[in-house]
């Protein structure tokens, strides 16, 4: 490289959200994310579309209201569909000797490490959509942090159960016994 050539810019997205050993969410999670997002975006879009239609009807015409209401609803549904796809595509997890690591996000990236020593208790939640698709949400409650729980939806049921079992501190018969 000549002294006049500037150094190349680093590729900040080269290993994001990560290849192996980072594990992606299963394909069924995309359906779950999209259904949940469409429900939320549909309610928001319905409210915003009604407001847009009323505003257009009072200030413009009924023809504008007929376009503004459904247009706003379709825009909200489209944005919800797109956002759910991004959330699914840019979420990875990895269990190693330190604990559970989760990477999320494309534009605003976040990596969370939940050390095994900080785990207080674990929950597995299965809503109707997740049950139908064979998925579960793992909730890891931790000690001493401002954000005291990590919720990871969209895990395969077997993965959620395996993570729960792997993150549980040593087996104890009574709570007052030290972990083995």
C-alpha positions as CSV (number, residue, x, y, z in Angstrom):
1,X,0.0,0.0,0.0
2,X,1.4,3.4,-1.0
3,X,1.7,6.2,1.6
4,X,-1.0,8.2,-0.3
5,X,-3.6,5.4,-0.1
6,X,-5.7,5.5,3.0
7,X,-6.1,2.3,4.9
8,X,-9.3,0.3,4.2
9,X,-12.2,0.8,6.5
10,X,-12.8,-2.2,8.8
11,X,-15.9,-4.3,8.1
12,X,-17.8,-3.9,11.3
13,X,-20.5,-6.4,10.2
14,X,-18.2,-9.1,9.2
15,X,-19.0,-11.5,12.0
16,X,-22.4,-10.2,13.1
17,X,-24.6,-11.8,14.2
18,X,-22.1,-14.6,14.0
19,X,-21.4,-18.0,12.4
20,X,-20.7,-21.2,14.3
21,X,-20.6,-21.7,17.2
22,X,-23.4,-19.1,17.3
23,X,-26.7,-20.8,16.8
24,X,-29.6,-19.2,14.8
25,X,-33.2,-19.4,15.8
26,X,-35.2,-22.2,14.0
27,X,-37.2,-21.3,10.8
28,X,-40.4,-21.8,12.8
29,X,-39.4,-18.8,14.9
30,X,-39.8,-16.5,11.8
31,X,-43.5,-17.5,11.6
32,X,-43.9,-16.9,15.3
33,X,-42.3,-13.5,15.2
34,X,-44.3,-12.5,12.1
35,X,-47.6,-13.6,13.6
36,X,-47.0,-11.8,16.8
37,X,-45.8,-8.7,15.0
38,X,-48.8,-8.7,12.7
39,X,-51.1,-8.8,15.6
40,X,-49.4,-5.9,17.3
41,X,-48.9,-3.9,14.1
42,X,-52.5,-4.6,13.1
43,X,-53.9,-3.2,16.3
44,X,-51.7,-0.1,16.0
45,X,-52.4,0.2,12.3
46,X,-56.1,0.0,12.9
47,X,-56.0,2.8,15.4
48,X,-53.7,4.9,13.3
49,X,-55.7,4.2,10.2
50,X,-58.9,5.2,11.9
51,X,-57.4,8.4,13.0
52,X,-55.9,9.1,9.5
53,X,-59.3,8.3,7.9
54,X,-61.2,10.6,10.3
55,X,-58.6,13.4,9.7
56,X,-58.8,13.0,5.9
57,X,-62.6,12.9,5.9
58,X,-62.8,16.1,7.9
59,X,-60.1,18.1,6.1
60,X,-60.0,16.6,2.6
61,X,-62.7,14.3,1.3
62,X,-64.3,10.9,1.8
63,X,-62.2,9.6,-1.1
64,X,-59.0,10.6,0.7
65,X,-60.3,8.9,3.9
66,X,-61.0,5.7,1.9
67,X,-57.3,5.7,0.9
68,X,-55.7,7.0,4.2
69,X,-57.3,4.4,6.5
70,X,-56.4,1.2,4.7
71,X,-53.1,2.7,3.5
72,X,-52.0,3.4,7.1
73,X,-53.1,-0.1,8.2
74,X,-51.2,-1.7,5.3
75,X,-48.1,0.4,6.0
76,X,-48.1,-0.7,9.7
77,X,-48.6,-4.4,8.7
78,X,-45.7,-4.2,6.2
79,X,-43.4,-2.6,8.7
80,X,-44.3,-5.2,11.3
81,X,-43.6,-8.0,8.8
82,X,-40.2,-6.5,7.9
83,X,-39.2,-5.9,11.5
84,X,-40.0,-9.5,12.5
85,X,-37.9,-10.8,9.7
86,X,-35.0,-8.6,10.8
87,X,-35.4,-9.7,14.4
88,X,-35.3,-13.4,13.4
89,X,-32.4,-13.1,11.0
90,X,-30.2,-11.1,13.4
91,X,-30.6,-13.1,16.6
92,X,-28.1,-15.8,17.6
93,X,-27.3,-17.6,20.8
94,X,-24.4,-19.7,22.2
95,X,-23.9,-21.6,25.4
96,X,-20.3,-21.9,26.5
97,X,-18.4,-22.4,29.7
98,X,-19.1,-18.9,30.9
99,X,-22.9,-19.0,30.4
100,X,-25.5,-18.0,27.8
101,X,-24.7,-15.4,25.2
102,X,-27.3,-13.8,23.0
103,X,-26.7,-11.4,20.1
104,X,-29.5,-9.4,18.7
105,X,-30.0,-6.5,16.3
106,X,-28.8,-5.4,12.9
107,X,-28.5,-1.6,13.3
108,X,-28.5,-1.3,17.1
109,X,-26.5,-4.4,18.1
110,X,-26.6,-5.9,21.5
111,X,-24.7,-8.8,23.0
112,X,-25.7,-10.2,26.4
113,X,-23.8,-12.7,28.5
114,X,-25.6,-14.3,31.4
115,X,-23.0,-15.9,33.6
116,X,-24.0,-19.2,35.1
117,X,-23.1,-17.9,38.6
118,X,-25.7,-15.1,38.2
119,X,-28.6,-17.3,37.3
120,X,-31.3,-17.3,40.0
121,X,-34.0,-19.3,38.3
122,X,-35.3,-20.2,34.8
123,X,-38.7,-20.3,33.3
124,X,-39.9,-21.7,30.0
125,X,-43.0,-20.1,28.6
126,X,-45.1,-21.4,25.7
127,X,-47.9,-19.3,24.2
128,X,-50.5,-20.7,21.8
129,X,-48.5,-19.7,18.7
130,X,-45.2,-21.1,20.1
131,X,-46.9,-24.4,21.2
132,X,-48.3,-24.9,17.7
133,X,-44.9,-24.3,16.1
134,X,-42.9,-26.3,18.7
135,X,-41.2,-23.3,20.1
136,X,-40.7,-21.8,23.6
137,X,-39.4,-18.7,25.3
138,X,-36.6,-19.1,27.8
139,X,-36.6,-16.6,30.7
140,X,-33.4,-16.4,32.6
141,X,-33.7,-14.5,35.9
142,X,-30.4,-13.1,37.2
143,X,-29.1,-11.6,40.4
144,X,-27.9,-8.1,41.0
145,X,-28.5,-6.4,37.7
146,X,-30.6,-3.5,36.6
147,X,-32.2,-5.7,33.9
148,X,-32.9,-8.7,36.0
149,X,-34.1,-11.2,33.3
150,X,-33.2,-12.2,29.8
151,X,-36.2,-13.3,27.7
152,X,-35.3,-15.2,24.5
153,X,-38.4,-16.1,22.4
154,X,-38.3,-18.4,19.4
155,X,-36.1,-21.2,20.7
156,X,-37.0,-24.8,19.7
157,X,-38.6,-26.5,22.7
158,X,-35.7,-29.0,22.9
159,X,-33.1,-26.2,22.9
160,X,-35.0,-24.2,25.5
161,X,-35.2,-27.2,27.8
162,X,-31.5,-28.1,27.2
163,X,-30.5,-24.5,28.0
164,X,-32.6,-24.5,31.1
165,X,-31.0,-27.8,32.3
166,X,-27.5,-26.6,31.4
167,X,-27.9,-23.3,33.2
168,X,-29.3,-24.6,36.4
169,X,-26.7,-24.5,39.1
170,X,-25.6,-27.9,40.6
171,X,-28.5,-30.1,41.8
172,X,-29.6,-29.6,45.4
173,X,-32.1,-31.4,47.5
174,X,-32.8,-28.3,49.7
175,X,-32.3,-24.6,49.0
176,X,-30.0,-24.2,52.0
177,X,-27.5,-26.8,50.7
178,X,-24.5,-25.4,48.7
179,X,-24.4,-26.3,45.0
180,X,-22.3,-29.4,44.2
